[in-house]
């Protein structure tokens, strides 16, 4: 391990271990003159030679051996110091408390947790899956480090750090006859079985409004208040589903389904937002996880944009 505050320490240890300025320079990816200059300056400062210059390389003097042993001890001590610094930052101990809506259960959050667990295996996670309003309330009361909620309401106790607007669309099994259509109209789905979200799912109201607008009541339908059950029914090729891109994203990425977004004037998108309490001081580890979650949200945004671009090109 290299002490971050001493360039000489790094160069000295490598030269001592290799016995060669050239080998040390190659290992450090710097010039031989730069290594030599550090060694000479240190010897001038200390007033004593650290290396014997031999025809076949460099050998530590007695002073050099003493310094080498001391640096090893300094490195060990600094490891302990660094561990203490990490503990202060929350990187070695503690837990991350965050809340999500149930729609996020099969989303990128599990990928983020997996990544965090690999990097910081000593950190504990407290995951709270609740209704969106409950998550928002817990974040505002500082009961959670951060939360991911649906359709956030503007309020000064809640700060939105990132958000995605999610289109509503048809989720279609790849083996379904409609899977090859670039654009789907209501006239195309008259005879299909519709697998529809029931209350209290938030997209239920959007779907009801959309069908009312088109004066459409599917003669064959299955209603369900659980997205995972809807996905299971779709996997059995029992019909076509109506849901948001967030609900479908993992299965679209795996190539199991085709998603066709609905372009409809007046049809509001669903907003998923990562929020924090404005004055809440988060631990370093919570900030890291929050930032990783935001990065994944940006990736999901790009997936959605690509789908709309494909839809535009095909139509």
N, C-alpha and C positions, 0 to 999 in steps of 0.2 A: 504494500500500500504506500502511496506517495503522500507526503505531507503537503497540503495545498499551498502553504506559505513559504516554501523553500525550494527554489529551482536547483540550487546547489545540492541539496540533500538527494534529490532524484538522480542527478548526474553522477554524484559521488558513489551512490550505492550500485549503480549499473556498471560503472568503471571498475569498482572493487570486485564485483561478481564476474565480470568478463575478463578483466586483466588487460583490456585493450581499449584505446580511445576509438579506434575504427569500429570495433564491434559494438561499443556502447552507442556511438553515433547512429549506426544502422538500426539498433534496437529502439532508439529514441526518435528516429526519423528526423534527425537534425544534422548539421555539419560537424565535422571533427573539430574545427576551430572553435565552435561554440562550446563544445564539451571541454576542450583544453582550456579555454578562457576562464570558465567557471572554477576549474580545479586550481589554476594558477592564482586567481584572485583570492580564493579561500586560503591557500597556503600563505600568501602574502599577508592576509588579514590575521591568520592564526600565528604567523611567525615560525612555522615549522612545516617540514615536508610531510606530505601524507602518502606519497608513493615513491618507490624506488624506480628510476627509469632504467630498465634492462633492455638488452638487444632484442629479446623476444616478447617484450610487453611491459606491463606495469605490475608492481608488487606492493602491497600495503607495507608501510613502515610501522613501527610500534605505535606511533601516534595515530596512524591511519587505522590500525586494528582497534585501538581504543575508541576512536570516533565511530567506526563501523558498529561496534558493540553497543555504543550509546544510541546510535540512530535506530538500531533494531528495537531497543527498549522504548525509545520515543514513539516509534510506530505502534508498538503494542499499547502504550498509554493513550495514544491518540485514538485508537480504535474504541477504547472505553469512553473517551470524551465524545467521540462522534456518536456512539450509541446513546449517550445521555442527551446530546443535542437532538437526536431523532426522537427520543422519548418526549422531549419538550414540545416538538413539532407534532406529536401524535402519530409518528410513523412506526413506532415500535410497540405501542400499547393502545388500548382503548377500543372503541367501537364506532361504527357509523350507523346512525339512525336516520332512515329515510322512508318516505311513504310513496306508494304508487297506486294507481287505479288498476282494477283487475285486468283491463285491456292490455296492460303492460306485462302481464305474467309470461307471455311467450315472445316477448320483444327483445330488443338489444340489451335490456337491463341485465339479463342473465349472462350475456357475453361480457359486459362490463364487470360484473361481480367475479366472473372467472378470471379475468385479467388482473383485477385487484388482488384476488386471493393468491395468484401466482407471484405477484410482485411483493405483497405484504402478507404472508401467510399467518402472521400473528394477530391480524386485525379481525375483530368480530363484527358481524353484520346483523343489525336488527331491521328487518324488512316489515313494513306495515302496509298490507293491502286493504284499502278502504275505499269508500265512496269519495268522489272528487272533492266535495265540500268538506268532508272530514279531514282529508289530507291538507287542504288549504288552511283549515282552522288550526290543525296541529302545528303547521309550519309557522303561522302567525303567533302562536303561543310559545314558540321556541321549544316545542316538544320533539320536533324533528329537525335534522340539519338542513334538509331540503326535501322537496316533493315534486312529483310529476302529476299534473292535474289536467282535466278537460275544461275547455271553454272558460278560462279564468276571468273573473270579474275585476274591474279596476278598483283597487283599494290601496290606500297608502301603506297598509301593514304588509303588503305582499309585493315582492320585487320579481319580475319575470326576467330570467337570465337567458332563456332561449325558448323558441316556440316553433312548431310545425303546423302548417295548415294541411289537413288530410282530406282528400276527395272521397266522396261516396261513390260506390260503383258495384258492378256485378262481378261476383267471384264464380268462375265457371270451371268445372273439372275439364282436364285436357281432352278427355274422351267424348265430351258433350258435343253435339252437332254445331252449337253456336261458338265453340272455341276458336274456329277459324275465321269468324267474322271480325273485320276491323272495327266496325261500329255497330252497336246494338240499339235498336229502337224498341219501344213498348209493343209495337206490332209484331216484333220477332218473338216475344216471350209470352204471348197470349196462352199458349197451350202448355207452357212449362210449369212444373211444380216450383213454387217460390218458397225458399227457406228464408224466413223473415225474422228480424230481431224483435222480440217482445219487450214490454216494459219490465223492469225499469232501465233497460239499456238505453243510453242517451241517443243512439241512432234510431231508436224506435220512432220517436216523434218526427224525425226528418223523413223517414220512409213513409210514414202515414201521410204527412203533408204532400210528399211527392206523388203518391198514388191518388190522393184526393184531387190534386191539381189536374191530373190526367183522367180523372173520373174512371179510375181503373181499380177493379177488385179481382185479383187473380182467383180463378175458380179452383185451382189446386195449390194449396199452401200448407207449409209447416211453420208454426211460430215457436220460437224458443228464446228464453231469456239468458242463454249462456252461449257465448261465442264459440267456445271449444266444442260444445255439442253440435252447433251449427256446422263447424268444420268437419266433425265426424260424419254428419249426415251427407255433406258434400263429397266426402271421400268415398261414400257408398254410391255416388252418382245418382242421388235421389232428386236432384233438381239443381237450380242455380240459386246462389245466395246474394243477399244485399247487405253490404257492410262497408266499413271504412278501410282505407288502405292500411292503416295501422293493424287492424285485426287480421288482415290477409298477408302482410309483408313477409313473415317467415316462410309461408307456404309458396308464395310467388317466387321468392329467392331460391327455394328448393326445386322449383319447376313443376310443382304439383298442380297448380291452378293458373288460369288466365284471369287477369283483372282488367275490366273495361270501365274506366271512369265515366261518370255521368256528367255531361256538360249541359247544365240547365240554368237559365237565368233565374236568379232569386234563390237558388239552392245554396244554402250556407255550408261552408266547409266546417269540419270539426277541428278545433285547435287543441293541440297538446302542448303544454307549457311546463318548463322546469322552473320552479319558483323557490325563493328563499325569503326569510324575514330580513328587511333592509339593514337593520342594525345588529343582526346576529353575527357574532365573531365565530366563524367556523374553524375547526381544527385543520391543520395542514392536510391530513389524510382525507377528510371530508371534501376539502377543496379539490384534491386530486381526483376523487371519484366523480365529483360533480362535473369537472372539466372533461373527463373521459366520456361521461354521459352526453354532454353537449356535443362532443366530436361525433358521436354515433348519431345524434339527432341531425347533424349536418349531412351525414352520409345518407340518412333516410330521406332528407329533403332532396338530395340529388337523384335518388331512385325515383321519387315522385315526378320530378321535372323530366327525367328521361322517359317515363311512361306517357306523360302528356305530349312530349315531342314525338314519340312513336305514334301516338294516337293521331296527332295532326298530320304526320307524313302518310299514314295509311288511309286516312279519310278523304 
